[in-house]
Amino acid sequence: MLRVENLMNSFGDFRAVDGANLAVEKGKIVAVIGPNGAGKTTLFNLITGHLKPEAGKIIFKGEDITGLPPYTICKKGIARSFQLLNIFPRLTVFDNVQVAVLSQHNRSLHLFRPAKNLLVAETNHILENVGLLGKSQKIAGSLSQGDQKILEIAIALGNEPEFLILDEPTAGMSAEETTATMALVKRLAVEQGLTLLFCEHDIDIVFSMADRIMVMQQGKTIIEGTPDEVRQNEQVQQAYMGGS
């Protein structure tokens, strides 16, 4: 469904992504791991059009989407959450998700019709799926860190993606919240037939959840394979896990 070929991107003299390669099959859950500064977030930004690569290709469902703007890539079926929270903190939880739903249904330009009655059922359905329906009228900025991260996932789902990218979806959460959130993510992926690409620092969760894992170091792909293949790779053990 997604293929990244020899992708490169620099910030000044620093090569953040240096020949990264990745292949994601439809319906699979794929994790990207690596030390801080390995290039994981930059890779996600390149895939979703927030950065333009200097070299390489990004192929989505057989189409070259390299360098397309984020809104075009989103319309093609790729949605994401961000490493740093990206919500409307002064709007309600309902309004945050409704904005995405309205945009996906091309209703965001109906300037002279009140939005409050548009696509309400569709918005509530997403909130119910992620467990936030009971908090739909709360101001988003008043939610806990964990609920705000889940809200960001709900906003991404409002774009009706086929391919969902989550950049550290459990950042700032407790161990209990992390386990619950990743269980929610896996359930949503299965129930909605999503293909999932995510970055997560909890290695136990990565190895228990992912069908395949891609390991990055210094912008390069060290290995992409099954959890067992990655676990047994000597280069990964030395570079990422500190030995066998």
WONORWO-V41899 format. One record per helix or strand. SS is the DSSP state (H for helix, E for strand). FROM is the first residue (numbers start at 1). LEN is the number of residues. Records with the same first field share a line. If there is no record, write none. Layout:
SS=FROM-LEN, FROM-LEN
This chain:
E=2-10, 14-11, 29-5, 55-6, 63-2, 78-3, 92-1, 139-1, 163-5, 195-5, 212-6, 220-6
H=40-8, 70-6, 93-12, 115-3, 120-11, 133-3, 140-3, 145-13, 175-18, 203-7, 227-6, 234-6
